[in-house]
C-alpha cells in the first residue's frame, strides 16, 4: 500500500535536502537531533549524507556521520557519499568518510573508479589507491 505525503510534509523534506546541499550544518543537525531520520532519502535514493558530500560540505558530512548516517548507502544510480566527495575533490569529506569506515571499492562507480576515470591523482592518494 502506497501512502501519499501531504504537501507540507513534502515541502519540509525538500527543505531538509536543501539544508544538506547548502551545508547548513547546525540547522540540519538540530533537526536530526530532534528526530529527523539521519538516513532520510529523496526520490532518487540520495541521502542527506550523499547530498552533503556531492555539494562539498565537509562539516555537514562530519556532523551527519557523527549522528549515525550510513556511509554504505548508495543512491538509485549506485553512487555513494565517498564517490561523490571524490568527484568533488573534497579531501576533508573523503577523510571523514574513510575514518567512519567507508569502503573505497563500494558503489558503482566506486570512489576508486571515480578517481581513476577522472584522473584525480590526489583523490587516489587520499583513498590509498594511488
N, C-alpha and C positions, 0 to 999 in steps of 0.2 A: 504494500500500500504506500503510495507516494503522498507526502504532505507538502502542500504549497506553503511557502513562507510569506507572511504578510509584508507589505511594502516597507513598514517601519523596521522590521527585523532585517530585511534585505539591505536597507539603507545603512543600518548600523554595521552589518557585516562588511559592506563595501568600505565604510569608514575605517574599520579595523585594518583592512588590507591596505588602504591608503596610508595609514599611520606606519605600517611596516615599510612601505615603499619610501616614505618621506624620512624615515629614521627618527620618528617621534618616540624615542625610546622610553622616556619616563611615562608618558601618557599611555602608551601601549602596555608597558609593564604593569601599570596600575590596573588596567582592565583585566590583564591575565591574573594578577594577584587577587582581584575581586571575583574571579570565577570564569573569565573568558577562556575557552579551551585553547591551550597553547598550540595545539596542532590543528587549529581551525583551517579548513581547506576551501578554496574557491571552486568554481565550476570547471576549472582547468586542472585541478589537482594541486595547485600551488598552495603551499602552507605559508604562514606568516614568515617562517624562517627562510624559505626559498625566496620569497619576495624581498626580504631584507638583504639577503646575500646578493641577489641579482642587481639590486639598486645600490650596492656598495655601502651598506650601513653597518659597519663592524660593531658599533656599540649595541645596536639593536640585535644583531646576531648573538652577541655575547649574553645579553640580557635574556633572550628567548631560550638559549641553551641552559642558562642558569635556572630557568623555570621549567626545565624538562622537555623542551622542544625536541622532537625526534629527527635527528640528522639523517637517519636512514630512509626517511620518506622520499619518494620520487613523485614528480607530477605526472600527469597523463602522457607526457612525452618521454618519460624515463629520466628526466633531469633532476639532479639533487642540488641541495644548497651548496655543497662543496664544488660541484661543477660550475654552478652559477658564480660563485666567488672567484674561481679560477678564471672564468671567462672575463670577468670584470677586473681581473688583476688586483684583487683586494687581498693583499698579503695578510693583513691583520685578521680578516674574517677567515681566511684559509687556516691560519694558525689556531684560531679559536675552535673551528670545526674539527681540525685534526686532534687538538687537545681533548675534545669531547668524545673522540673515538671514531670520527667519520672515516670511512674506507675510501681511499682514492680510486679504487677499482670498481666501486659500486655505481650503478646507474648506466644509462645508455643515451648519449655517450657518458662515460665516466669522467671524473675530473682529470685523470691522466690522459685519456683520449682527447679531451677538450684541449688540454695544454699542448699536446703533440700536434693536433690538427691546426691550431692557430700559431704554432711555433713560439710558444710562450716559455722560453728557457727559464726565466725567473720563477715561474709557477711550477715547472717540472722540478726545479731545485727545492722549492718550498714543500712539494709533495714527497720529496725523497726519491723521485723517479728520474732525476737528471742523469 
